[in-house]
Amino acid sequence: MTVVRLDLTSALSVTELMNVLTDFGPDRPAAWSTIDEAHFEVHGLGDTWAEVTEGTAAAWERARYEWDTARGRVEITTHDSKVFGPGGGWVFQLTPGADGTRVDVELTREPQGFKRRALAALLPLVAPASLRKSLAGPLHAR
């Protein structure tokens, strides 16, 4: 299992960030540079969960989002992924602070097969900078 952790500080409130992370409306691809319209589909949506496929032709995943607004927490379980296959996911923990909201991000991958495990082994080296860049825009973070 590969785990990548990073933190950002957002100018948005916890409530605003929860809305960004859990808005699965038709404008989601416009808000997230890592999602294109052709690879965005909402399979199911409830008050505290969503089942979606999102990404691009190069890297998409089908996942289940579950969130707890009171705790400021969004957990994403990967059911399938073009790059890494099923397993793993994401956790976003939001904590209000004096300078904005701290966003703790944890990405976990549980790849099967040699190629996928080799690629996952590189994640701790290359993913933090890439993730920081891709999350900064939608989360209004630094």
Wavefront OBJ file of the C-alpha trace (Angstrom):
o trace
v 0.000 0.000 0.000
v 1.248 3.478 -0.907
v 0.224 6.529 1.120
v 0.823 10.174 0.247
v 0.000 12.917 2.751
v 0.038 16.660 2.318
v -1.618 19.719 3.776
v -2.764 23.012 2.312
v -4.271 26.173 3.719
v -7.426 27.418 2.032
v -8.951 30.894 2.106
v -12.378 29.202 2.133
v -14.325 28.228 5.249
v -14.905 24.597 6.168
v -18.489 24.902 4.910
v -17.371 26.390 1.589
v -14.742 23.669 1.155
v -17.266 20.933 1.918
v -19.454 22.422 -0.816
v -16.566 22.408 -3.321
v -15.633 18.814 -2.505
v -19.199 17.499 -2.569
v -20.798 19.447 -5.419
v -21.518 16.879 -8.130
v -23.529 19.179 -10.360
v -22.864 19.699 -14.078
v -20.269 22.443 -13.374
v -17.895 20.068 -11.532
v -15.645 19.510 -14.594
v -15.243 23.277 -15.006
v -14.172 23.658 -11.366
v -11.652 20.792 -11.385
v -8.895 20.714 -14.023
v -8.487 16.962 -13.464
v -12.044 16.216 -14.617
v -13.382 16.502 -18.152
v -17.032 16.276 -19.165
v -16.522 13.051 -21.129
v -15.247 11.281 -17.997
v -17.720 12.601 -15.448
v -20.786 10.610 -14.492
v -22.829 10.601 -11.307
v -24.113 7.066 -10.706
v -25.928 7.841 -7.456
v -26.277 10.719 -5.013
v -27.577 10.974 -1.459
v -27.446 13.518 1.347
v -24.019 12.373 2.577
v -22.693 10.228 -0.277
v -22.128 10.088 -4.005
v -21.029 7.370 -6.416
v -19.189 8.914 -9.377
v -16.783 8.282 -12.205
v -14.512 11.249 -12.827
v -11.176 12.099 -14.396
v -9.790 12.260 -17.914
v -9.060 9.776 -20.687
v -5.554 9.344 -19.240
v -6.610 8.844 -15.602
v -10.149 8.275 -14.357
v -11.590 6.540 -11.324
v -14.946 5.350 -10.103
v -15.353 6.107 -6.432
v -17.780 6.457 -3.575
v -17.670 9.733 -1.672
v -18.957 9.843 1.896
v -18.906 13.007 3.960
v -19.623 14.248 7.431
v -20.214 17.984 7.442
v -20.062 18.258 11.247
v -16.601 16.643 11.290
v -15.393 18.465 8.150
v -14.371 15.170 6.602
v -14.720 13.678 3.123
v -13.702 10.056 2.524
v -13.444 8.647 -0.985
v -13.179 4.919 -1.665
v -11.819 3.951 -5.081
v -13.837 1.152 -6.687
v -11.915 1.206 -9.972
v -9.177 3.297 -11.546
v -7.649 3.266 -15.013
v -4.160 3.750 -13.609
v -4.154 1.873 -10.279
v -7.205 -0.392 -10.346
v -9.532 -0.845 -7.360
v -8.544 -0.133 -3.772
v -7.387 2.817 -1.775
v -8.874 6.265 -1.939
v -8.682 9.744 -0.498
v -9.391 11.485 2.790
v -9.877 15.247 3.117
v -9.928 16.527 6.705
v -10.857 20.198 7.086
v -9.874 22.152 10.198
v -10.630 25.846 10.738
v -7.623 27.979 11.643
v -6.563 31.584 12.134
v -5.248 31.897 8.560
v -8.055 29.990 6.856
v -8.902 26.310 6.756
v -6.252 23.636 6.985
v -6.852 20.838 4.478
v -5.128 17.565 5.327
v -5.121 15.243 2.327
v -4.300 11.551 2.357
v -4.123 9.527 -0.860
v -3.883 5.755 -0.544
v -3.330 3.309 -3.382
v -3.498 -0.497 -3.193
v -2.453 -1.522 -6.698
v -2.467 -5.099 -7.984
v 0.152 -6.246 -10.466
v 3.786 -5.359 -10.972
v 3.321 -2.320 -13.252
v 0.718 -0.720 -11.008
v 2.794 -1.365 -7.858
v 5.894 0.104 -9.531
v 3.959 3.216 -10.519
v 2.494 3.541 -7.019
v 5.994 3.329 -5.524
v 6.798 6.600 -7.329
v 3.808 8.448 -5.869
v 5.514 9.680 -2.676
v 8.191 11.301 -4.843
v 6.077 12.925 -7.553
v 2.522 13.174 -6.234
v 2.808 15.854 -3.513
v 3.798 18.675 -5.883
v 1.334 17.548 -8.545
v -1.529 17.149 -6.076
v -0.778 20.493 -4.450
v -0.991 22.161 -7.861
v -4.204 20.404 -8.949
v -5.975 21.028 -5.628
v -4.884 24.654 -5.163
v -7.324 26.111 -7.702
v -10.610 24.470 -6.715
v -9.823 24.649 -2.987
v -8.482 28.240 -3.121
v -5.429 26.951 -1.307
v -1.738 27.628 -0.962
l 1 2 3 4 5 6 7 8 9 10 11 12 13 14 15 16 17 18 19 20 21 22 23 24 25 26 27 28 29 30 31 32 33 34 35 36 37 38 39 40 41 42 43 44 45 46 47 48 49 50 51 52 53 54 55 56 57 58 59 60 61 62 63 64 65 66 67 68 69 70 71 72 73 74 75 76 77 78 79 80 81 82 83 84 85 86 87 88 89 90 91 92 93 94 95 96 97 98 99 100 101 102 103 104 105 106 107 108 109 110 111 112 113 114 115 116 117 118 119 120 121 122 123 124 125 126 127 128 129 130 131 132 133 134 135 136 137 138 139 140 141 142
